[in-house]
Amino acid sequence: MTAGPIKLLAGSSHPELAKEISKCLKVPLSEMVISRFACGEIYAKPKETVRGMDVFIIQTCTDRVNEDLMELFIMLDSVKRSFAERIHVVMPHYGYARQDRVATPREPISAKLMADLMSTAGANHLIGLKFHSDQEQGFFNCSVDNLNTNKLFADYFRQKKIKDLVVVSPDAGGAKDAKKFADLLGAELAIIHKTRYAHNKADVTHVVGNVKGRTCVMYDDMIDTAGSVEAGIKALRNMGADKDIYLAATHAIFSHPAKERLMGAGFKEVVVTNSTPITKDKMFKNLKVLSVAPLLAKIIENVHQSKSVTEVML
């Protein structure tokens, strides 16, 4: 990488992914000083100079989402005040992304608020993975690369050489992205229709598309408590999907009781990425984790060298 000085920094949210990205880039991680005051306030600053440099801060959102974001805001402010040339946030999982509209009266649009805070703190550019909705790119007052993981999953499932495959969107909102994924696999599309009546609670009403006697891949952006996908696989079985059913999702949040639900649901395999850390207590036998580090490393390299990002995704 010869396009000028680069500095790779990481918060405390996902050190394993940061190290893997660093290894792929062959660029060392620079040390961040991150600590807590006795009262719980966060303190963060780069240990080395970043003046005039292209700085990439790796920080995802975990089940400590508020801590992760506040830590990021403080890191951004410290780097901005240290005269970095450009500041890029590499955030594989964008927290608060589901709060992207006013669905009922008096609701906040928290995804927009987080975008405003990130820009105000000093971010010039965000590299993210699979936003909950594409229009969230417009929430930011800085440039955004919202990377799609369709190719990553398609490459994995192609190796299985599954015949008579149907890609299933777990709701109408994800149908467009599921169709793109289905096209990559040369598969048909089915859509599960559900109604969400409370946070993390939804009822499946019916399935649109032919799944009878077919192998299915349920495709979603994230798995939180796994209530929707548990109801979804039951609906597919009721509609005659009597062959293997896979589940694929970019963000493995796995809030309780996701692990128990996924283990008991009957999926052939649950395929996710390491966009957020999956601790040992959340792992189970038929879980497959795909690494996003090579993709993010290549995107960082192209951004740093002012090359196309689109060509990486094709």
Backbone as numpy.savetxt, mean C-alpha at the origin, in Angstrom:
# Nx Ny Nz CAx CAy CAz Cx Cy Cz
24.30 5.45 -9.83 23.45 6.63 -9.83 24.34 7.87 -9.83
24.27 8.65 -10.90 25.24 9.73 -11.08 24.58 11.09 -11.27
23.33 11.24 -10.85 22.63 12.49 -11.09 22.80 13.49 -9.95
23.87 13.40 -9.18 24.09 14.32 -8.08 23.89 13.63 -6.75
24.12 14.36 -5.65 24.06 13.74 -4.33 22.66 13.27 -3.96
22.59 12.09 -3.35 21.32 11.52 -2.89 21.48 11.12 -1.44
20.40 11.28 -0.69 20.40 10.87 0.71 19.16 10.03 0.94
19.38 8.83 1.48 18.30 7.89 1.76 18.12 7.83 3.28
16.94 8.24 3.74 16.63 8.26 5.16 15.41 7.38 5.43
15.26 6.93 6.66 14.11 6.09 7.00 13.62 6.40 8.40
12.31 6.39 8.57 11.72 6.48 9.89 11.73 5.11 10.55
11.01 5.00 11.64 11.03 3.76 12.43 9.91 2.80 12.08
9.07 3.13 11.07 7.87 2.33 10.81 8.17 0.98 10.17
9.17 0.91 9.27 9.41 -0.34 8.53 10.90 -0.44 8.19
11.76 -0.66 9.19 13.21 -0.70 8.93 13.63 -1.80 7.98
12.92 -2.95 7.98 13.30 -4.05 7.10 13.15 -3.66 5.63
12.04 -3.01 5.30 11.82 -2.57 3.92 12.84 -1.51 3.53
13.13 -0.58 4.43 14.12 0.46 4.13 15.48 -0.15 3.82
15.89 -1.15 4.60 17.18 -1.82 4.37 17.18 -2.55 3.02
16.05 -3.15 2.67 15.96 -3.87 1.40 16.04 -2.91 0.22
15.36 -1.77 0.32 15.44 -0.75 -0.73 16.87 -0.24 -0.87
17.51 0.02 0.27 18.89 0.48 0.27 19.81 -0.52 -0.42
19.60 -1.81 -0.15 20.41 -2.85 -0.77 20.19 -2.90 -2.28
18.92 -2.77 -2.71 18.62 -2.78 -4.15 19.26 -1.60 -4.86
19.26 -0.44 -4.22 19.83 0.77 -4.81 21.35 0.83 -4.73
21.91 0.04 -3.78 23.34 0.13 -3.46 23.69 1.53 -2.98
22.75 2.09 -2.22 22.93 3.39 -1.57 22.72 3.18 -0.08
23.67 3.52 0.76 23.51 3.27 2.20 22.43 4.15 2.82
21.79 3.60 3.83 20.84 4.38 4.61 21.62 5.34 5.51
21.30 6.62 5.43 21.92 7.58 6.34 21.19 7.55 7.68
21.90 7.79 8.72 21.32 7.65 10.06 20.40 8.81 10.40
19.23 8.47 10.93 18.31 9.45 11.50 18.36 9.33 13.01
18.43 10.46 13.68 18.34 10.47 15.14 16.85 10.61 15.48
16.26 9.54 16.03 14.85 9.55 16.39 14.73 9.12 17.85
14.11 9.97 18.66 13.96 9.65 20.08 12.66 10.27 20.60
12.40 10.03 21.87 11.20 10.55 22.52 11.60 11.34 23.77
10.94 12.46 23.98 11.06 13.15 25.25 10.29 12.36 26.31
10.52 12.66 27.56 9.85 11.94 28.65 8.34 12.05 28.55
7.86 13.16 28.00 6.40 13.36 27.90 5.81 12.68 26.67
6.66 12.06 25.83 6.16 11.36 24.65 6.34 12.11 23.35
6.79 13.36 23.39 7.02 14.11 22.16 8.13 13.47 21.34
7.98 13.54 20.00 8.94 12.93 19.08 10.02 13.94 18.71
11.25 13.44 18.68 12.40 14.24 18.24 13.05 13.51 17.08
13.33 14.21 15.98 13.94 13.55 14.82 14.77 14.55 14.02
15.93 14.08 13.56 16.77 14.89 12.67 17.78 13.98 11.98
18.23 14.34 10.77 19.29 13.56 10.12 20.61 13.80 10.83
21.41 12.74 10.99 22.68 12.87 11.69 23.73 13.53 10.83
23.58 13.41 9.49 24.54 13.99 8.56 23.90 15.13 7.78
24.72 15.93 7.13 24.20 17.05 6.33 23.36 16.56 5.16
22.32 17.31 4.83 21.49 17.03 3.66 21.43 18.26 2.75
22.21 19.25 3.05 22.18 20.52 2.31 22.42 20.28 0.82
21.48 20.78 -0.01 21.60 20.68 -1.45 21.40 19.30 -2.03
20.88 18.36 -1.24 20.77 16.97 -1.69 19.34 16.58 -2.07
19.26 15.50 -2.84 17.99 14.88 -3.19 17.69 13.86 -2.09
16.72 14.16 -1.23 16.46 13.34 -0.03 15.21 12.50 -0.22
15.32 11.21 0.05 14.19 10.29 0.02 13.97 9.75 1.43
12.79 10.01 1.97 12.44 9.56 3.32 11.47 8.39 3.21
11.87 7.22 3.70 11.03 6.02 3.64 10.26 5.90 4.95
8.96 6.00 4.87 8.11 5.88 6.06 6.72 5.43 5.63
6.34 4.23 6.04 5.01 3.72 5.73 4.10 3.93 6.92
2.85 3.52 6.79 1.90 3.62 7.90 1.56 2.21 8.39
1.67 1.99 9.68 1.43 0.70 10.31 0.20 0.81 11.20
0.07 -0.14 12.15 -1.02 -0.03 13.11 -0.75 1.06 14.15
0.42 1.70 14.04 0.74 2.90 14.84 0.67 4.12 13.93
-0.41 4.22 13.18 -0.49 5.19 12.10 -0.27 6.63 12.57
-0.81 7.00 13.71 -0.67 8.38 14.18 0.78 8.69 14.57
1.45 7.73 15.22 2.86 7.88 15.54 3.71 7.96 14.27
3.38 7.11 13.30 4.15 7.07 12.05 4.05 8.41 11.31
2.85 8.95 11.24 2.66 10.20 10.51 3.31 11.37 11.24
3.13 11.45 12.55 3.74 12.56 13.29 5.27 12.50 13.19
5.82 11.29 13.26 7.26 11.13 13.09 7.70 11.62 11.71
6.92 11.30 10.69 7.23 11.74 9.33 7.19 13.26 9.23
6.16 13.90 9.79 6.04 15.36 9.70 7.26 16.03 10.34
7.70 15.49 11.46 8.85 16.09 12.15 10.14 15.85 11.36
10.28 14.65 10.77 11.44 14.39 9.91 11.45 15.35 8.73
10.30 15.54 8.10 10.21 16.46 6.96 10.61 17.87 7.35
10.13 18.32 8.49 10.46 19.68 8.93 11.96 19.83 9.18
12.55 18.81 9.79 13.99 18.89 10.08 14.81 18.91 8.80
14.40 18.11 7.80 15.13 18.06 6.53 14.93 19.35 5.74
13.70 19.88 5.77 13.42 21.15 5.08 14.28 22.27 5.66
14.37 22.30 6.98 15.14 23.36 7.65 16.65 23.13 7.56
17.03 21.96 7.01 18.46 21.67 6.81 18.88 21.91 5.36
18.00 22.58 4.59 18.32 23.05 3.24 18.51 21.93 2.23
17.69 20.87 2.33 17.69 19.85 1.29 17.19 20.46 -0.01
17.72 19.98 -1.14 17.30 20.51 -2.44 15.89 20.08 -2.79
15.62 18.75 -2.69 14.29 18.19 -2.93 14.02 17.13 -1.87
12.76 17.03 -1.45 12.40 16.06 -0.41 11.29 15.17 -0.94
11.58 13.89 -1.07 10.63 12.90 -1.56 10.20 12.00 -0.40
8.92 11.80 -0.25 8.41 10.85 0.74 8.09 9.54 0.03
8.68 8.45 0.49 8.37 7.12 -0.04 7.46 6.45 0.99
6.16 6.46 0.73 5.17 5.94 1.68 4.38 4.82 1.01
4.83 3.57 1.17 4.14 2.45 0.52 2.67 2.34 0.91
2.36 2.54 2.19 0.95 2.53 2.61 0.58 3.89 3.16
-0.33 4.56 2.47 -0.76 5.92 2.85 -1.89 5.82 3.87
-1.59 6.20 5.10 -2.58 6.14 6.16 -3.73 7.12 5.96
-4.89 6.79 6.49 -6.11 7.58 6.41 -6.69 7.63 4.99
-6.18 6.78 4.09 -6.61 6.84 2.69 -8.09 6.51 2.51
-8.66 5.71 3.41 -10.07 5.35 3.25 -11.02 6.51 3.56
-10.52 7.51 4.28 -11.36 8.66 4.60 -11.16 9.73 3.51
-11.66 9.39 2.31 -11.38 10.22 1.14 -12.59 10.98 0.61
-13.71 10.94 1.33 -14.91 11.65 0.88 -15.86 11.80 2.06
-16.86 12.65 1.88 -17.93 12.79 2.87 -19.05 11.84 2.49
-19.10 10.68 3.14 -20.12 9.68 2.83 -21.39 9.91 3.61
-21.27 10.43 4.81 -22.43 10.78 5.64 -22.21 12.18 6.20
-23.24 12.89 6.58 -23.07 14.28 7.04 -22.06 14.42 8.18
-21.28 15.51 8.09 -20.33 15.94 9.11 -19.06 15.09 9.20
-18.82 14.24 8.20 -17.58 13.46 8.19 -16.40 14.31 7.70
-15.20 14.04 8.23 -14.00 14.72 7.73 -13.48 14.02 6.47
-12.67 14.72 5.71 -11.92 14.08 4.62 -10.47 14.02 5.11
-10.20 13.04 5.94 -8.91 12.96 6.63 -7.76 12.69 5.68
-8.01 12.01 4.57 -6.94 11.77 3.59 -6.42 13.09 3.02
-7.31 14.06 2.83 -6.92 15.39 2.35 -6.13 16.13 3.44
-6.57 16.00 4.68 -5.87 16.65 5.79 -4.44 16.15 5.91
-4.24 14.83 5.81 -2.89 14.27 5.90 -2.02 14.77 4.74
-2.62 14.89 3.55 -1.88 15.40 2.39 -1.44 16.84 2.62
-2.34 17.66 3.19 -2.00 19.05 3.47 -0.87 19.14 4.49
-0.95 18.32 5.53 0.09 18.33 6.56 1.44 17.91 6.01
1.42 16.92 5.12 2.67 16.44 4.52 3.32 17.53 3.67
2.50 18.21 2.87 3.02 19.29 2.02 3.54 20.44 2.86
2.78 20.80 3.88 3.18 21.90 4.76 4.48 21.59 5.48
4.65 20.33 5.87 5.85 19.92 6.60 7.10 19.97 5.73
6.92 19.91 4.40 8.09 20.07 3.53 8.22 19.10 2.37
7.27 18.19 2.18 7.38 17.22 1.09 7.21 17.92 -0.26
8.13 17.64 -1.19 8.02 18.12 -2.56 7.42 17.07 -3.49
7.40 15.82 -3.03 7.01 14.73 -3.91 6.65 13.52 -3.04
5.59 12.81 -3.41 5.21 11.59 -2.71 5.23 10.41 -3.67
5.87 9.32 -3.24 5.82 8.05 -3.96 5.01 7.09 -3.11
3.84 6.70 -3.60 2.96 5.82 -2.85 2.59 4.58 -3.64
1.97 3.64 -2.96 1.52 2.40 -3.60 0.01 2.25 -3.42
-0.68 2.10 -4.52 -2.08 1.69 -4.50 -2.92 2.50 -3.50
-3.12 3.77 -3.81 -4.04 4.58 -2.99 -5.42 3.93 -2.99
-6.18 4.21 -1.96 -7.54 3.64 -1.87 -8.41 4.12 -3.02
-8.16 5.34 -3.48 -8.84 5.87 -4.67 -7.87 6.77 -5.42
-7.89 6.68 -6.74 -6.92 7.41 -7.56 -7.04 8.93 -7.40
-8.25 9.42 -7.12 -8.44 10.88 -7.03 -7.70 11.49 -5.84
-7.22 10.66 -4.92 -6.48 11.19 -3.78 -5.18 11.87 -4.21
-4.70 11.58 -5.40 -3.52 12.28 -5.91 -3.77 13.78 -5.96
-5.02 14.16 -6.19 -5.37 15.57 -6.26 -5.45 16.26 -4.92
-5.34 15.50 -3.83 -5.36 16.09 -2.49 -4.06 16.80 -2.16
-2.99 16.45 -2.89 -1.66 16.94 -2.53 -1.32 18.23 -3.26
-0.58 19.09 -2.57 -0.06 20.32 -3.18 1.37 20.11 -3.66
1.76 18.85 -3.83 3.06 18.50 -4.39 2.84 17.40 -5.42
3.87 17.06 -6.16 3.73 16.02 -7.18 3.61 14.64 -6.52
2.88 13.74 -7.20 2.58 12.42 -6.63 2.80 11.35 -7.70
3.45 10.26 -7.31 3.50 9.05 -8.11 2.76 7.96 -7.34
1.56 7.63 -7.79 0.75 6.58 -7.17 0.99 5.29 -7.96
1.86 4.44 -7.46 2.28 3.25 -8.19 1.27 2.12 -8.06
1.06 1.42 -9.17 0.13 0.30 -9.17 0.90 -1.01 -9.02
0.35 -1.92 -8.24 1.00 -3.22 -8.01 0.42 -4.32 -8.89
-0.42 -3.98 -9.86 -1.04 -5.00 -10.71 0.00 -5.92 -11.36
1.06 -5.33 -11.91 2.07 -6.13 -12.61 2.78 -7.09 -11.65
3.04 -6.64 -10.44 3.70 -7.48 -9.44 2.88 -8.73 -9.16
1.57 -8.54 -8.96 0.69 -9.68 -8.70 0.49 -10.53 -9.95
0.37 -9.87 -11.10 0.15 -10.61 -12.35 1.34 -11.53 -12.64
2.56 -11.04 -12.44 3.74 -11.87 -12.66 3.72 -13.10 -11.76
3.25 -12.91 -10.52 3.20 -14.03 -9.58 2.17 -15.07 -10.01
0.97 -14.61 -10.37 -0.09 -15.56 -10.70 0.11 -16.21 -12.07
0.80 -15.53 -12.98 1.11 -16.15 -14.27 1.94 -17.42 -14.09
2.82 -17.41 -13.11 3.67 -18.57 -12.86 2.87 -19.81 -12.47
1.69 -19.60 -11.95 0.85 -20.72 -11.52 0.12 -21.38 -12.70
0.04 -20.66 -13.83 -0.59 -21.18 -15.04 -1.99 -21.73 -14.75
-2.79 -20.89 -14.10 -4.16 -21.27 -13.73 -5.07 -21.16 -14.94
-5.84 -22.18 -15.19 -6.80 -22.17 -16.29 -8.19 -21.78 -15.78
-8.98 -21.19 -16.69 -10.36 -20.84 -16.38 -10.43 -19.93 -15.15
-9.65 -18.86 -15.19 -9.50 -17.96 -14.04 -10.48 -16.79 -14.10
-11.00 -16.42 -12.93 -11.86 -15.24 -12.80 -11.27 -14.34 -11.72
-11.07 -13.06 -12.04 -10.66 -12.08 -11.04 -11.92 -11.47 -10.45
-11.98 -11.43 -9.13 -13.18 -10.96 -8.44 -12.87 -9.68 -7.68
-13.61 -8.63 -7.98 -13.53 -7.40 -7.20 -14.45 -7.53 -6.00
-13.98 -7.26 -4.78 -14.82 -7.43 -3.59 -15.88 -6.35 -3.42
-15.83 -5.31 -4.27 -16.88 -4.28 -4.26 -16.87 -3.55 -5.59
-17.91 -2.79 -5.82 -18.04 -2.07 -7.09 -16.95 -1.02 -7.26
-16.51 -0.41 -6.15 -15.49 0.63 -6.23 -14.15 0.14 -6.76
-13.85 -1.14 -6.54 -12.57 -1.68 -7.00 -12.65 -2.36 -8.35
-13.81 -2.29 -9.01 -14.02 -3.04 -10.26 -13.09 -2.58 -11.38
-12.85 -1.29 -11.48 -12.01 -0.77 -12.57 -10.59 -1.31 -12.45
-10.04 -1.29 -11.25 -8.68 -1.78 -11.06 -8.62 -3.29 -11.22
-9.65 -3.99 -10.73 -9.71 -5.44 -10.89 -9.77 -5.83 -12.37
-10.46 -5.01 -13.18 -10.54 -5.28 -14.62 -9.17 -5.15 -15.27
-8.39 -4.16 -14.87 -7.03 -4.00 -15.40 -6.18 -5.21 -15.04
-6.33 -5.68 -13.80 -5.59 -6.86 -13.36 -6.03 -8.10 -14.13
-7.33 -8.24 -14.33 -7.86 -9.37 -15.09 -7.33 -9.37 -16.52
-7.25 -8.19 -17.13 -6.73 -8.08 -18.50 -5.27 -8.54 -18.59
-4.48 -8.22 -17.55 -3.08 -8.66 -17.54 -2.97 -10.18 -17.51
-3.96 -10.83 -16.88 -3.94 -12.29 -16.76 -4.76 -12.98 -17.86
-5.45 -12.20 -18.69 -6.33 -12.78 -19.68 -7.51 -13.50 -19.04
-7.97 -12.96 -17.92 -9.04 -13.58 -17.14 -10.34 -12.79 -17.26
-11.44 -13.40 -16.87 -12.73 -12.73 -16.81 -12.86 -12.00 -15.48
-13.90 -11.17 -15.38 -14.12 -10.35 -14.19 -15.47 -10.65 -13.57
-15.49 -10.70 -12.24 -16.74 -10.77 -11.49 -16.68 -9.71 -10.39
-17.85 -9.26 -9.96 -17.91 -8.19 -8.95 -18.85 -8.60 -7.82
-18.37 -8.48 -6.61 -19.21 -8.71 -5.43 -19.84 -7.38 -5.04
-21.13 -7.38 -4.87 -21.82 -6.17 -4.44 -22.06 -6.25 -2.95
-21.61 -5.21 -2.25 -21.78 -5.20 -0.79 -22.25 -3.83 -0.34
-22.86 -3.80 0.82 -23.27 -2.55 1.46 -22.53 -2.42 2.77
-21.91 -1.26 2.99 -21.16 -1.01 4.23 -22.05 -0.19 5.16
-22.38 -0.77 6.33 -23.30 -0.10 7.25 -22.60 0.49 8.47
-21.30 0.24 8.64 -20.52 0.81 9.73 -19.05 0.61 9.42
-18.17 1.21 10.23 -16.73 1.04 10.02 -16.37 -0.43 10.15
-15.65 -0.97 9.13 -15.18 -2.35 9.11 -16.33 -3.36 9.16
-17.52 -2.95 8.72 -18.66 -3.87 8.71 -19.41 -3.72 7.39
-19.63 -4.86 6.71 -20.30 -4.82 5.40 -21.08 -6.10 5.19
-22.15 -5.98 4.40 -22.96 -7.14 4.03 -22.85 -7.37 2.53
-22.61 -8.61 2.11 -22.59 -8.97 0.70 -24.02 -9.27 0.26
-24.45 -8.64 -0.84 -25.81 -8.85 -1.33 -25.85 -9.82 -2.50
-24.97 -9.68 -3.50 -24.96 -10.61 -4.61 -23.65 -10.53 -5.39
-23.44 -11.48 -6.31 -22.24 -11.53 -7.13 -22.64 -11.35 -8.59
-21.97 -10.42 -9.28 -22.21 -10.19 -10.70 -21.08 -10.85 -11.50
-21.44 -11.80 -12.36 -20.44 -12.50 -13.15 -20.50 -14.00 -12.92
-19.89 -14.74 -13.82 -19.93 -16.21 -13.76 -18.72 -16.75 -13.01
-18.94 -17.32 -11.84 -17.86 -17.90 -11.05 -18.06 -19.40 -10.84
-19.14 -19.92 -11.32 -19.46 -21.34 -11.09 -18.40 -22.24 -11.73
-17.82 -23.13 -10.93 -16.82 -24.07 -11.41 -15.51 -23.43 -11.83
-15.26 -22.19 -11.40 -14.07 -21.46 -11.83 -13.09 -21.28 -10.65
-11.81 -21.09 -10.99 -10.81 -20.68 -10.01 -10.86 -19.16 -9.90
-10.90 -18.65 -8.69 -11.08 -17.21 -8.48 -9.89 -16.59 -7.76
-9.60 -15.34 -8.12 -8.66 -14.52 -7.37 -9.41 -13.27 -6.93
-9.69 -13.17 -5.64 -10.30 -11.96 -5.11 -9.20 -10.91 -4.96
-9.42 -9.73 -5.56 -8.35 -8.73 -5.68 -8.78 -7.41 -5.05
-8.00 -6.96 -4.04 -8.38 -5.75 -3.31 -7.14 -4.91 -3.03
-7.35 -3.68 -2.56 -6.20 -2.82 -2.25 -5.65 -3.11 -0.85
-6.52 -3.52 0.10 -6.03 -3.78 1.45 -6.89 -4.80 2.16
-6.29 -5.41 3.18 -7.03 -6.30 4.08 -6.86 -5.73 5.48
-7.95 -5.31 6.08 -7.88 -4.76 7.43 -8.33 -5.83 8.42
-9.60 -5.91 8.73 -10.08 -6.95 9.65 -10.49 -8.22 8.91
-10.52 -8.17 7.57 -10.84 -9.32 6.70 -12.32 -9.71 6.76
-13.16 -8.87 7.32 -14.59 -9.17 7.35 -15.22 -9.23 5.97
-14.82 -8.28 5.10 -15.41 -8.23 3.76 -15.00 -9.43 2.92
-13.71 -9.81 2.99 -13.26 -10.93 2.16 -13.78 -12.26 2.71
-13.99 -12.34 4.01 -14.58 -13.55 4.59 -16.00 -13.72 4.07
-16.77 -12.61 4.06 -18.12 -12.67 3.51 -18.08 -12.92 2.01
-17.05 -12.37 1.34 -16.93 -12.54 -0.10 -16.70 -13.98 -0.52
-15.83 -14.69 0.18 -15.55 -16.07 -0.20 -16.77 -16.96 0.04
-17.54 -16.64 1.07 -18.78 -17.39 1.32 -19.76 -17.17 0.17
-19.84 -15.92 -0.31 -20.74 -15.61 -1.43 -20.30 -16.34 -2.69
-19.00 -16.39 -2.93 -18.48 -17.09 -4.11 -18.78 -18.59 -4.04
-18.60 -19.17 -2.87 -18.93 -20.59 -2.70 -20.41 -20.84 -2.94
-21.24 -19.94 -2.44 -22.69 -20.09 -2.62 -23.09 -19.96 -4.09
-22.27 -19.24 -4.89 -22.54 -19.07 -6.31 -21.90 -20.16 -7.16
-21.33 -21.17 -6.51 -20.82 -22.32 -7.25 -19.33 -22.31 -7.55
-18.56 -21.39 -6.95 -17.12 -21.38 -7.14 -16.51 -22.48 -6.27
-16.44 -23.69 -6.82 -16.05 -24.85 -6.04 -14.58 -25.25 -6.23
-13.83 -24.43 -6.99 -12.39 -24.68 -7.14 -11.61 -23.76 -6.20
-10.31 -23.64 -6.41 -9.47 -22.83 -5.52 -9.87 -21.35 -5.60
-9.84 -20.70 -4.44 -10.08 -19.26 -4.37 -8.87 -18.62 -3.69
-8.23 -17.70 -4.40 -7.08 -16.97 -3.87 -7.53 -15.57 -3.44
-6.76 -14.99 -2.55 -6.97 -13.60 -2.15 -5.67 -12.84 -2.37
-5.74 -11.72 -3.06 -4.56 -10.89 -3.30 -4.87 -9.44 -2.92
-3.98 -8.83 -2.16 -4.17 -7.44 -1.74 -2.82 -6.80 -1.48
-2.70 -5.53 -1.79 -1.42 -4.83 -1.65 -1.05 -4.61 -0.19
-1.99 -4.09 0.59 -1.67 -3.68 1.96 -2.24 -4.67 2.98
-1.36 -5.33 3.70 -1.77 -6.33 4.70 -1.81 -5.67 6.07
-2.92 -5.00 6.37 -3.06 -4.32 7.66 -3.23 -5.35 8.78
-4.12 -6.31 8.54 -4.34 -7.46 9.44 -4.66 -7.02 10.87
-5.66 -6.14 11.02 -6.15 -5.81 12.35 -6.93 -7.01 12.90
-6.93 -7.16 14.21 -7.67 -8.26 14.83 -9.16 -8.17 14.47
-9.80 -9.29 14.08 -9.34 -10.67 14.05 -9.01 -11.17 12.65
-8.28 -10.39 11.86 -8.01 -10.74 10.46 -7.34 -12.11 10.33
-6.31 -12.36 11.12 -5.57 -13.62 11.00 -6.50 -14.82 11.18
-7.31 -14.79 12.21 -8.22 -15.90 12.46 -9.23 -16.07 11.33
-9.74 -14.97 10.83 -10.70 -15.04 9.73 -10.06 -15.60 8.47
-8.87 -15.14 8.15 -8.20 -15.60 6.94 -7.80 -17.07 7.03
-7.39 -17.50 8.20 -7.03 -18.90 8.39 -8.23 -19.83 8.26
-9.39 -19.32 8.67 -10.59 -20.16 8.65 -11.47 -20.00 7.43
-11.13 -19.04 6.55 -12.02 -18.72 5.43 -11.94 -19.76 4.31
-10.80 -20.42 4.17 -10.66 -21.43 3.13 -9.99 -20.95 1.86
-9.24 -19.86 1.92 -8.49 -19.40 0.75 -7.34 -20.36 0.46
-7.12 -20.64 -0.80 -5.98 -21.47 -1.21 -4.68 -20.79 -0.80
-4.62 -19.48 -1.01 -3.44 -18.70 -0.68 -3.85 -17.24 -0.51
-3.23 -16.57 0.44 -3.43 -15.13 0.63 -2.12 -14.46 0.23
-2.16 -13.64 -0.83 -0.96 -13.03 -1.40 -1.00 -11.53 -1.14
0.03 -11.03 -0.47 0.09 -9.61 -0.11 1.49 -9.09 -0.40
1.71 -7.80 -0.16 3.06 -7.23 -0.27 3.54 -6.82 1.12
4.80 -6.43 1.18 5.36 -5.94 2.44 5.33 -4.41 2.49
4.27 -3.82 1.96 4.12 -2.36 2.02 4.02 -1.86 3.45
3.57 -2.73 4.33 3.55 -2.45 5.77 4.09 -3.69 6.45
4.77 -3.57 7.58 5.41 -4.75 8.19 4.37 -5.76 8.68
4.67 -7.04 8.44 3.81 -8.12 8.92 4.58 -8.86 10.01
4.19 -8.64 11.24 4.90 -9.23 12.36 4.64 -10.74 12.44
5.49 -11.44 13.17 5.40 -12.90 13.25 4.04 -13.37 13.76
3.45 -12.62 14.68 2.16 -13.02 15.24 1.02 -12.89 14.23
1.27 -12.22 13.10 0.25 -12.08 12.06 0.47 -13.02 10.88
1.55 -13.77 10.91 1.85 -14.70 9.82 1.04 -15.99 9.99
0.75 -16.66 8.87 0.08 -17.96 8.91 0.51 -18.78 7.70
0.14 -20.03 7.68 0.72 -21.03 6.77 0.58 -20.66 5.30
-0.61 -20.29 4.85 -0.82 -20.07 3.41 -0.72 -18.59 3.02
0.09 -17.83 3.77 0.33 -16.42 3.46 1.60 -16.31 2.63
1.50 -15.61 1.49 2.64 -15.34 0.61 2.87 -13.84 0.55
4.10 -13.41 0.87 4.42 -11.98 0.89 5.36 -11.66 -0.26
4.94 -10.74 -1.15 5.76 -10.27 -2.27 6.44 -8.96 -1.86
7.70 -8.82 -2.17 8.43 -7.61 -1.80 8.25 -6.50 -2.83
7.99 -5.30 -2.32 7.88 -4.12 -3.20 9.20 -3.35 -3.25
10.23 -3.85 -2.55 11.50 -3.12 -2.50 12.15 -2.93 -3.88
12.22 -3.97 -4.73 12.82 -3.74 -6.06 12.07 -2.69 -6.88
10.73 -2.70 -6.81 9.94 -1.71 -7.53 10.22 -0.30 -7.01
10.18 -0.13 -5.69 10.39 1.19 -5.12 11.82 1.68 -5.37
12.78 0.77 -5.31 14.17 1.15 -5.58 14.33 1.66 -7.01
13.70 0.98 -7.97 13.80 1.40 -9.36 13.12 2.75 -9.57
11.98 2.96 -8.90 11.28 4.25 -9.01 12.14 5.36 -8.42
12.75 5.12 -7.26 13.62 6.12 -6.65 14.78 6.47 -7.58
15.38 5.44 -8.17 16.49 5.66 -9.10 16.05 6.51 -10.29
14.89 6.20 -10.88 14.43 6.96 -12.04 14.06 8.39 -11.67
13.42 8.56 -10.53 13.07 9.91 -10.08 14.34 10.74 -9.87
15.32 10.15 -9.22 16.58 10.85 -8.94 17.29 11.25 -10.23
17.19 10.39 -11.25 17.86 10.67 -12.52 16.94 11.34 -13.54
15.77 11.78 -13.09 14.79 12.46 -13.95 14.40 11.62 -15.16
14.22 10.32 -14.92 13.77 9.40 -15.96 12.29 9.07 -15.76
11.72 8.43 -16.76 10.31 8.08 -16.72 10.02 7.07 -15.60
8.92 7.29 -14.91 8.41 6.32 -13.93 7.47 5.33 -14.61
6.76 5.81 -15.61 5.78 4.98 -16.30 6.40 3.72 -16.90
7.61 3.86 -17.45 8.25 2.71 -18.11 8.54 1.59 -17.12
8.67 1.90 -15.84 8.93 0.89 -14.82 7.67 0.05 -14.58
6.51 0.68 -14.76 5.24 0.02 -14.45 4.73 -0.84 -15.61
5.30 -0.71 -16.79 4.81 -1.45 -17.96 5.38 -2.87 -17.99
